[in-house]
Every structure is written in C-alpha cells, then in structure tokens.
Amino acid sequence: MRIVIKVGTSTLAHPTGLLNIKRVEQMCKVISDLKNASNEVVLVSSGAIGMGLGKVGISRHTDDISTLQAGAAIGQCELMYIYDKLFGEYNHVVAQILMTGAFVAIEDYGKNLDNTLFRLLELGVIPIVNENDTVTTDEIVIGDNDTLGAIIAQRVKADMLIMLSDIDGLYTENPAKNPDAKRLEVIEHITAEIEALAGSAGSKLGTGGMVTKIKAAKMATNCGIEVVIANGKDPDILYDILDGSAVCTRFLAKK
C-alpha cells in the first residue's frame, strides 16, 4: 500500500512543546516495519512551531508572527534531526519537503513537487512533509497539516490517509464533555450532518481540530482515498489500522 500518515503536534510533543521521545521512537519503529513489509509511506509531520518555541522557553500562545516563524525554523531542525536519527537506526532514509500554497496554486511548482515525491518513493525514501511556516504568508498559506495531508495523499495517489491525533475518531458529541458520546466507526458519505459533528478547536499546541480533519477526509475520499482518524498515543495502532481492527473512524473512499 501507499500510505500517507499525518501526525499532529499532540502526538509528537508533550504539553510543554518538547518532544515526546518514547512515542516518537515507537512511531518511527512501526513506520520502519511497515516499510519493511513493502508499504510506501509519506509522513506529514506537524510539531515544528511548538517544538521550536518549547526549546527556547516561549509559550505557544504567542500571537507574534515573527516569533512563530522563528519557532518553526528552530523546531524544523529539531524534527528532522530526530527523524533522520531514528529512521536511520532501521536503515531507512528520510527526505524533507517544506511546502507553501504556491506548490498547489502554481502548475509548474506542482509538477516539480510530484516529480520529487514520486522519485523519492521509487528510491525507497520516506518523504517528510510540513508546511514552510517560516516563510508562509496569507496569500500562500495552506493553513493546517490535515489539509496538507489530504493534498499530499491526492498528489501521490495514496491508497490511504491516516490522521493521528489525540482522539479515537469522530464522535456524535464531544466525548470530553459527554461520556455517553458514541464513536462513529465507519462513514460511507460525509454529509452536512457529519460535518456538523466537528468541533472548532484543536489542542493548545496544534492548529487543527476535527473541522480540519473532516475537511481533509472529504478532499481525500472524493479522490478515491480511504481516510482514518485515530489516536496516536500508541503508534502500534498503525498495525491495527492496516489489518482492520483499530479503534478509529474510517471514511470510505468514493468509487
């Protein structure tokens, strides 16, 4: 299978913004094992801003754009250093791709992106994609990595998009507020009612939330890509997703 895995800040980092070392190590181990089983994997990774600001002791709640962009620059170095080191322990090579909205809006940029992605996959490399938060502006911003995950899944013609977050899937109500909320296991069509179930806020460190995940799921399923929303607290769930036994919400691809 060709799989795009989007991992959110809440999965990668502690609430301090600093790396959750145990979890990230296990995630890289599992992804390496999936690669060894002849799956192709593209990783869309959040976490640069929160990790960078945490490293220099600045709150993620700052609204100062230059500080957020500086945090992205610091954190992206940290992320890629860790990924290169951990995947390298299992003899897998990684590559960094930093995107802006121009890659989608400008045809030549998009072709160059596609050529790079497909060549990396041919070479057996794990592309690691993030938005280039250091230089993005209002005109060229993608906005969140859920949407970015859907864009990348479309471009590489993925079989599946997996979005790992801090929740087990889509619920009938907010499970943090209503313990009787029911998780929806399989969604065949994303209707207005399904979209209405999404909340509006993500974690304190992240930029997304269920709204962006439903939007991403709609984009991907419309292109024939199955989508899964699952909790990334135990990266072993990736095995369960592929064998169909995971606690998650599956959005079936449109045929």
N, C-alpha and C positions, 0 to 999 in steps of 0.2 A: 504494500500500500504506500501511497504518497500522502503523508500526514503533515498538516500544519498545526503546531502546538503553540497556543498563545498563553503565556504565563504572566499573571498580574503581579503588581507590587506586593499585594497582601500575601502572596505565596512565597515570594523571594525574600522578603525582608521582615524583620521584627518591627513592632510599632515604632521603635526608635529610628527606623530607616536603615539601620545597619543590617548586613546580610544575615539571613537565617542559614548558617553554614551547614548544619545537619541536613536540612531539607533540600538545599541546592545540590549538595553532594549526591544525595539519593536520586534526585531528578536526573542529573547527568548520567548516573549509573544506569538508570532504567532506559533513558533515551539511547544510550550506547548499546544496550542489549537489544532494543527494538531495531536499531541499525544493523546489528549483527545478524538479525533474523531476516535481513534483506528488505526491510522497510526504508523508505526515503523520508527524511524528517527535515522540516524547516521550522526553526524556533523563532517566534515573535516574542521578544522579551521586553517587558516594562522594567521599571525599577531604577533607571539611571538618576532621575532627579532626586527621589527620596534617598537613595543610597549616597549620592554625592553630598547633599545637604547634611545628612546624618554624619558623614565623615568629618565635616568641618563644624559640626555642632550648631547648625541652623535649623529652625523649625520649618517643616514642610508647608506650614500655613501662611508663609510669607506671600504677599501679592506682588513683590518686586520682580519684574520680568527679568532684569539682568541677573538678579540673584538666582532665579530658577534656571536660567540658561547656563550660568556658571556651575550650578549644581549638576546639570545634565552633562557638562563637559567633564567634571570630576568623576561622576558616577559611571559614565560610559567606559572610562578607562578601567575602573574597578570591575565592572561587569565582564568585560571582555578578557581581562587578566584571569579572572576566576574561571570563566567558561573554557578558555584555552588550556588552563592548567588541568581542570577536572576531566574534560573530554580527552585531553592528551593522555591521561592515565589509562584510558581504554583504547588508545591508538586511533582516535578519531580526530580529524582536522576540522576546525571551525573557520568561518569567514564572517566578517562584519559588513552589514549593509545598513546605512543610515539614509532614510527616505524623507522626502518632503512631498507635499501635494503636487509639486511640479512633475514628479515621476508618473502621476496619473493623468494630469491635465495636458501635458505636452507629449505628443506622439513619439518623437524621437527618444525622449527620456525613457518612456515606457518600453520601447523596443530594446534599448540598452539594458534596462533592468531585467527584462525577460531573458535576454541572451546570457547575462551574467548568472541569473538564478539557475537556468537550465544547465549551463556548463558546470556550475558548482555541483549540482546534483549528479551529473554524469561522472564527475571526478570523485564522487563518494563523500563530498564535504557537507558539513552541516551549516547552512546559511543561518546566521543570527541577525534578525531584522529588528530595527527600532526606528521610531521617528527621530529625525535630527532636531531635537528640541533646542540645541544650541543656536541654530540659525533660522528656525521656522518663524514666519510672520503670519498675520491674519489672512493674507492672500494665498499662502501656500500650505497652510496647516491641514493635517489630516484630522487631528483632534484627540484621538484615543486609539489605543492599541487593539481594542476589539474590532473596530472598523479596519485598522491596518491588517489584522489577521485575516479578515474576510477578503480584502483586496489581494493579499498575497496568495491566499488559497485559490482565488479565481485565476490569478496570473500563472500559477504553476500547475493548474488543472488538478488540484488535490482531490483525493478520494474522501478525505475527512478533515474537518477543522475542529480541534479540541480547544476549548477555552477553560483554563484552570483558574479558579478564583477562590474566595473564602466562603462559598455557599454550595450546597449539594445540587443545585439546579434551580428551575423556575417553580415557584410555589403559587398556590391560589391566593395567599396573603403573605405578608412579611412574617416569616417564622420567628424572628426576634421579638415580635410584638404579640403574635398569636401562636401558641404552641400547638394548636389544632390545625394549623395550615397544612395543606396537602401538597406534596411534591408531584409535579406532572412528569410522568416517566417518558412518554412518547408524544410528540406533537407532529401531526401529519401536515397541518396547514397553519401558518402564522396569520391569524385573523385579527381583527381590531380588538376583540375581547382578549386575545393572548397578549397583544401589545399593551393593553390597559393594565395588565397584571404587574408590569415592570415598575419598580420604584424609580427614584430620581437621583439618588446619591450613591457614590462608591465609598471605598474605605478612606480613612483620613490621609493615607499616603498615595492613593491611586487617583486617576482622573475619570475612570469609568464607573459603571454600575450596571444594573440589569437592563436599563433602557438601551445602552450601547450594545449589550450582548444580543438583545432581541433584534436590534437593527442589523448587526453583523450576521446573525443567523438567517435573517430574511435575505440579505445580499447573497450569502453563500448557497443556501438551499435553492434559490432561484436559478443558480448556475449548476445544479445537479450535484452539490457537495453536501454530504451529511454533516451535521453540526452537533457537538456535545458540549454541554455546560456541566462542569464537575468541580468538586472541591479538591484543591491541590495540596491540602495539608499532608497527605500521604501520597507521594509520587507513584507508588505501586499501583495506584488506581488506573494508570495508563494501561497496564496489563489487562485489568478488568474491562476497561472500555473496549479494547480490541477484541476480547473474547465474549463481549455482550453481557457481562454480569455486573457491571458497575452501578453503584448508586449515583444517578445522574439524571439529566434531562436530555433526550435525544430529539433532534429536529430532523425529520426525514427529508431526504433530497427530493426535489421535484424531478419527475422523469421527463 
